[in-house]
Amino acid sequence: MTTADHTTERWTSAALADLERMAETIGVASRHLEPLRRHTSFGVGGPCPLMLFPERPEQVVDLAQWAGQRALCCRILGGGTNLLVGDAGVAEPVINTTRMTLETRFERDRAVFAAGLPTARALHKTVAAGLDGLVWAAGLPGTLGGAAAGNAGCWGGDMASCTEYLDVVDGRGQLHRVATADLGWEYRSLAMPRSVISPWFVVAVAVRVQEGDPLALRTSYEELQTRKRDKQPVGARNSGCVFRNPEGRAAGAVLDAAGCKGMRVGGAVVSEQHANFIVNDRGATCEDVEGLIDQLVAAARRTEGIDLQPEVRRW
Ligand SMILES: Cc1cc2nc3c(=O)[nH]c(=O)nc-3n(C[C@H](O)[C@H](O)[C@H](O)COP(=O)(O)OP(=O)(O)OC[C@H]3O[C@@H](n4cnc5c(N)ncnc54)[C@H](O)[C@@H]3O)c2cc1C
């Protein structure tokens, strides 16, 4: 969870019931004890006490304001494609953005998308309009809000280099428009300016776009997508690269050299296709995945003298 800047209280069952009632009054659907494994590409993770499905930014404002006034925090979930959730689940309600897909606007040299829109759909929309700006994201799963929150990147591009601004709701329910120059973009991470109180929720993403040749754009994204499918276990249950690339090396090459492909703990196995991917092929638990991660860290340290750092987010 994004750390809160203010003291946080524990969620009680009374507070959860109040939030559920409040959500109903503002038209936000919710589900009790929702297993997070249903919402993560890894297929791993216990329940959250309440999952909320806002459709519009104003609803996120109301939810964050309600929680902030009580010094309570919610988590936020996009496509769940970069998450490893513990078997016991989480104690906080989870705001699921995947129904926040409605708003898309093209304004001269920018395209503005709702945060829950799958990145692939945003890419298709820009290409269909003959606009370049997101082609680097070919094959990137998850939502655009999740991509921004983790500065996702591939094929030489990343969110830092294509974003013009983000609309962000902060932990007090204040809506901010933050220009890219005021955002702390780093390798696979994003920091907000001090005025945005944590936990923060991206509700819209504005991407810079330029006119391009629709056919050439389509050809290049299809080519990149095919290359991704050839290199990574795209159809299998996984959550992308497990480790960040260490200075000057690819984590997958380090693990390959350490003989890690095919290593297994319970239902979790290192992909034969790409050693930086762990695949859930037999009903893995989070404990299995973490056991395997520990073995990979030890193998990289022993054989290559490298300390690998996780890229996947842990809840
Ligand atoms: C097969 C495969 C290939 C992948 N390839 C790549 C790759 O090439 N490059 C790359 O960078 N990643 C890659 N990933 C990882 C992942 O797809 C991306 O990081 C993706 O952008 C995450 O988006 P999401 O919506 O799934 O985020 P989630 O997994 O839902 O969330 C990830 C984190 O972001 C936070 N978050 C999500 N939405 C918001 C929001 N709206 N506001 C604030 N915080 C939010 C969550 O709280 C969580 O901490 C890959 C994953 C898979 C499964």
The ligand as an SDF file (V2000), in Angstrom:
LIG
                    3D

 53 58  0  0  0  0  0  0  0  0999 V2000
    3.1090  -11.2030  -18.9420 C   0  0  0  0  0  0  0  0  0  0  0  0
    3.4580   -9.8960  -18.2990 C   0  0  0  0  0  0  0  0  0  0  0  0
    4.3540   -9.0390  -18.9220 C   0  0  0  0  0  0  0  0  0  0  0  0
    4.7000   -7.8230  -18.3300 C   0  0  0  0  0  0  0  0  0  0  0  0
    5.5820   -7.0070  -18.9740 N   0  0  0  0  0  0  0  0  0  0  0  0
    5.9240   -5.8170  -18.4040 C   0  0  0  0  0  0  0  0  0  0  0  0
    6.8580   -4.9420  -19.0690 C   0  0  0  0  0  0  0  0  0  0  0  0
    7.3470   -5.2190  -20.1570 O   0  0  0  0  0  0  0  0  0  0  0  0
    7.1730   -3.7710  -18.4580 N   0  0  0  0  0  0  0  0  0  0  0  0
    6.6480   -3.4080  -17.2360 C   0  0  0  0  0  0  0  0  0  0  0  0
    6.9710   -2.3270  -16.7180 O   0  0  0  0  0  0  0  0  0  0  0  0
    5.7600   -4.2160  -16.5920 N   0  0  0  0  0  0  0  0  0  0  0  0
    5.3970   -5.3980  -17.1390 C   0  0  0  0  0  0  0  0  0  0  0  0
    4.5040   -6.2190  -16.4960 N   0  0  0  0  0  0  0  0  0  0  0  0
    3.9830   -5.8350  -15.1700 C   0  0  0  0  0  0  0  0  0  0  0  0
    2.6290   -5.0940  -15.2140 C   0  0  0  0  0  0  0  0  0  0  0  0
    1.8480   -5.5620  -16.2900 O   0  0  0  0  0  0  0  0  0  0  0  0
    2.7700   -3.5880  -15.3640 C   0  0  0  0  0  0  0  0  0  0  0  0
    3.5760   -3.0640  -14.3450 O   0  0  0  0  0  0  0  0  0  0  0  0
    1.3800   -2.9170  -15.3550 C   0  0  0  0  0  0  0  0  0  0  0  0
    1.5060   -1.6270  -15.8570 O   0  0  0  0  0  0  0  0  0  0  0  0
    0.7230   -2.9120  -13.9850 C   0  0  0  0  0  0  0  0  0  0  0  0
   -0.6000   -2.3920  -14.1440 O   0  0  0  0  0  0  0  0  0  0  0  0
   -1.8190   -2.9860  -13.2890 P   0  0  0  0  0  0  0  0  0  0  0  0
   -3.0190   -2.1840  -13.6020 O   0  0  0  0  0  0  0  0  0  0  0  0
   -1.9390   -4.4390  -13.5050 O   0  0  0  0  0  0  0  0  0  0  0  0
   -1.3040   -2.6740  -11.8150 O   0  0  0  0  0  0  0  0  0  0  0  0
   -1.6380   -3.5440  -10.5100 P   0  0  0  0  0  0  0  0  0  0  0  0
   -0.8760   -4.8120  -10.5730 O   0  0  0  0  0  0  0  0  0  0  0  0
   -3.0920   -3.6130  -10.2850 O   0  0  0  0  0  0  0  0  0  0  0  0
   -0.9840   -2.6170   -9.3840 O   0  0  0  0  0  0  0  0  0  0  0  0
    0.3960   -2.4650   -9.2750 C   0  0  0  0  0  0  0  0  0  0  0  0
    0.6960   -1.3780   -8.2460 C   0  0  0  0  0  0  0  0  0  0  0  0
    0.2080   -0.1270   -8.7180 O   0  0  0  0  0  0  0  0  0  0  0  0
   -0.7710    0.4100   -7.8170 C   0  0  0  0  0  0  0  0  0  0  0  0
   -1.8620    0.9660   -8.6380 N   0  0  0  0  0  0  0  0  0  0  0  0
   -2.6200    0.3250   -9.5700 C   0  0  0  0  0  0  0  0  0  0  0  0
   -3.4890    1.1840  -10.1200 N   0  0  0  0  0  0  0  0  0  0  0  0
   -3.2990    2.3840   -9.5170 C   0  0  0  0  0  0  0  0  0  0  0  0
   -3.9040    3.6670   -9.6230 C   0  0  0  0  0  0  0  0  0  0  0  0
   -4.8920    3.8960  -10.4930 N   0  0  0  0  0  0  0  0  0  0  0  0
   -3.4420    4.6780   -8.8240 N   0  0  0  0  0  0  0  0  0  0  0  0
   -2.4290    4.4690   -7.9400 C   0  0  0  0  0  0  0  0  0  0  0  0
   -1.8150    3.2780   -7.7840 N   0  0  0  0  0  0  0  0  0  0  0  0
   -2.2480    2.2520   -8.5560 C   0  0  0  0  0  0  0  0  0  0  0  0
   -1.2630   -0.7590   -6.9660 C   0  0  0  0  0  0  0  0  0  0  0  0
   -1.7060   -0.3170   -5.7080 O   0  0  0  0  0  0  0  0  0  0  0  0
   -0.0050   -1.6210   -6.8990 C   0  0  0  0  0  0  0  0  0  0  0  0
    0.8550   -1.1550   -5.8800 O   0  0  0  0  0  0  0  0  0  0  0  0
    4.1350   -7.4500  -17.0730 C   0  0  0  0  0  0  0  0  0  0  0  0
    3.2100   -8.3130  -16.4580 C   0  0  0  0  0  0  0  0  0  0  0  0
    2.8710   -9.5190  -17.0630 C   0  0  0  0  0  0  0  0  0  0  0  0
    1.8650  -10.4020  -16.3800 C   0  0  0  0  0  0  0  0  0  0  0  0
  1  2  1  0
  2  3  1  0
  2 52  2  0
  3  4  2  0
  4  5  1  0
  4 50  1  0
  5  6  2  0
  6  7  1  0
  6 13  1  0
  7  8  2  0
  7  9  1  0
  9 10  1  0
 10 11  2  0
 10 12  1  0
 12 13  2  0
 13 14  1  0
 14 15  1  0
 14 50  1  0
 15 16  1  0
 16 17  1  0
 16 18  1  0
 18 19  1  0
 18 20  1  0
 20 21  1  0
 20 22  1  0
 22 23  1  0
 23 24  1  0
 24 25  2  0
 24 26  1  0
 24 27  1  0
 27 28  1  0
 28 29  2  0
 28 30  1  0
 28 31  1  0
 31 32  1  0
 32 33  1  0
 33 34  1  0
 33 48  1  0
 34 35  1  0
 35 36  1  0
 35 46  1  0
 36 37  1  0
 36 45  1  0
 37 38  2  0
 38 39  1  0
 39 40  1  0
 39 45  2  0
 40 41  1  0
 40 42  2  0
 42 43  1  0
 43 44  2  0
 44 45  1  0
 46 47  1  0
 46 48  1  0
 48 49  1  0
 50 51  2  0
 51 52  1  0
 52 53  1  0
M  END
$$$$
